[in-house]
Amino acid sequence: MGAVFRRAGKTSNAHREFLTNENLAKTLPERTREFETAKTELANLKTESEKAGKDFNEASKDYDRETHVREKPRSPKRKSDRRKRGRIWNTRENAKRSLPTS
Protein backbone atom coordinates (compact mmCIF):
# COMPACT_ATOMS: atom_id res chain seq x y z
CA MET A 1 0.00 0.00 0.00
CA GLY A 2 2.89 2.40 0.76
CA ALA A 3 4.19 1.89 -2.77
CA VAL A 4 0.84 2.97 -4.21
CA PHE A 5 0.91 6.24 -2.25
CA ARG A 6 4.51 6.94 -3.29
CA ARG A 7 3.57 6.33 -6.92
CA ALA A 8 0.49 8.54 -6.60
CA GLY A 9 2.60 11.28 -5.02
CA LYS A 10 5.12 11.12 -7.89
CA THR A 11 2.31 11.11 -10.45
CA SER A 12 0.60 14.03 -8.78
CA ASN A 13 3.86 16.03 -8.74
CA ALA A 14 4.45 15.22 -12.41
CA HIS A 15 0.90 16.28 -13.26
CA ARG A 16 1.32 19.59 -11.40
CA GLU A 17 4.57 20.21 -13.27
CA PHE A 18 2.83 19.40 -16.57
CA LEU A 19 0.04 21.87 -15.84
CA THR A 20 2.52 24.54 -14.81
CA ASN A 21 4.48 24.24 -18.09
CA GLU A 22 1.60 23.47 -20.47
CA ASN A 23 0.96 27.08 -21.54
CA LEU A 24 4.66 27.72 -22.02
CA ALA A 25 5.02 24.56 -24.09
CA LYS A 26 2.19 25.68 -26.37
CA THR A 27 4.21 28.77 -27.36
CA LEU A 28 7.20 26.69 -28.52
CA PRO A 29 6.30 26.54 -32.25
CA GLU A 30 5.77 30.32 -32.39
CA ARG A 31 8.97 31.01 -30.52
CA THR A 32 10.86 28.63 -32.80
CA ARG A 33 9.59 30.56 -35.85
CA GLU A 34 10.59 33.87 -34.22
CA PHE A 35 14.03 32.47 -33.51
CA GLU A 36 14.49 31.34 -37.11
CA THR A 37 13.34 34.74 -38.38
CA ALA A 38 15.77 36.51 -36.05
CA LYS A 39 18.58 34.19 -37.13
CA THR A 40 17.90 34.96 -40.80
CA GLU A 41 17.72 38.69 -40.09
CA LEU A 42 21.01 38.53 -38.21
CA ALA A 43 22.68 36.78 -41.14
CA ASN A 44 21.36 39.46 -43.53
CA LEU A 45 22.56 42.28 -41.27
CA LYS A 46 25.97 40.65 -40.93
CA THR A 47 26.26 40.43 -44.72
CA GLU A 48 25.20 44.08 -45.11
CA SER A 49 27.66 45.14 -42.41
CA GLU A 50 30.53 43.33 -44.09
CA LYS A 51 29.62 44.92 -47.44
CA ALA A 52 29.43 48.38 -45.85
CA GLY A 53 32.84 47.82 -44.24
CA LYS A 54 34.35 46.84 -47.60
CA ASP A 55 32.72 49.85 -49.30
CA PHE A 56 34.06 52.15 -46.58
CA ASN A 57 37.58 50.73 -46.85
CA GLU A 58 37.48 51.11 -50.62
CA ALA A 59 36.20 54.69 -50.43
CA SER A 60 38.65 55.77 -47.72
CA LYS A 61 41.68 54.12 -49.32
CA ASP A 62 42.77 57.32 -51.09
CA TYR A 63 41.48 59.77 -48.45
CA ASP A 64 44.09 62.11 -46.97
CA ARG A 65 42.80 63.94 -43.91
CA GLU A 66 45.66 66.47 -43.82
CA THR A 67 44.94 67.52 -47.40
CA HIS A 68 41.24 67.73 -46.63
CA VAL A 69 41.78 70.01 -43.64
CA ARG A 70 44.32 72.13 -45.48
CA GLU A 71 42.15 72.61 -48.57
CA LYS A 72 38.81 72.90 -46.81
CA PRO A 73 37.44 76.37 -47.53
CA ARG A 74 36.31 78.49 -44.62
CA SER A 75 32.62 78.88 -44.49
CA PRO A 76 31.55 82.43 -45.42
CA LYS A 77 28.14 81.61 -43.98
CA ARG A 78 29.24 82.44 -40.46
CA LYS A 79 29.94 86.09 -41.20
CA SER A 80 26.71 86.54 -43.12
CA ASP A 81 24.79 84.90 -40.28
CA ARG A 82 26.13 87.53 -37.90
CA ARG A 83 25.10 90.27 -40.29
CA LYS A 84 21.61 88.83 -40.60
CA ARG A 85 21.26 88.57 -36.86
CA GLY A 86 22.39 92.17 -36.55
CA ARG A 87 19.77 93.27 -39.06
CA ILE A 88 17.08 91.36 -37.23
CA TRP A 89 18.16 92.94 -33.95
CA ASN A 90 18.21 96.36 -35.51
CA THR A 91 14.80 95.78 -37.04
CA ARG A 92 13.40 94.79 -33.66
CA GLU A 93 14.92 97.83 -32.00
CA ASN A 94 13.52 100.05 -34.71
CA ALA A 95 10.10 98.41 -34.34
CA LYS A 96 10.17 99.06 -30.59
CA ARG A 97 11.05 102.68 -31.14
CA SER A 98 8.25 103.16 -33.63
CA LEU A 99 5.58 101.82 -31.27
CA PRO A 100 3.46 104.51 -29.64
CA THR A 101 4.08 104.91 -25.94
CA SER A 102 1.18 105.33 -23.57
Steps between C-alpha positions, in 0.01 A plus 500: 500500500789740576630449147165608356507827696860570396406439137192721532711774658752484213219499244329792667826700504559419133145606415542831686825562313326419170221747573748767603696470172212423262436861393870564452536184293217612272702809401799292384410485127447878486820569687689262272373693195600831663844360571546387140385840373743677733781268392432577133482873571829484688667325207368768261620782726841337534529478121394865461746606770787319332409659165481846659841444661651402164337801330634730772852358473490538123372858519745608771803335340609820323371745764761734648371683806786753509428605142130521577554728799754712316283548191166529676363847428387712791131539513393855407159418644610583852570865426177545308308336784634763738397774261151356469465474874613860531238610249231309683608658828505842344159442347360401838652804666360722229158336537507565875588862445220548251233366736288769663562540870210542737 
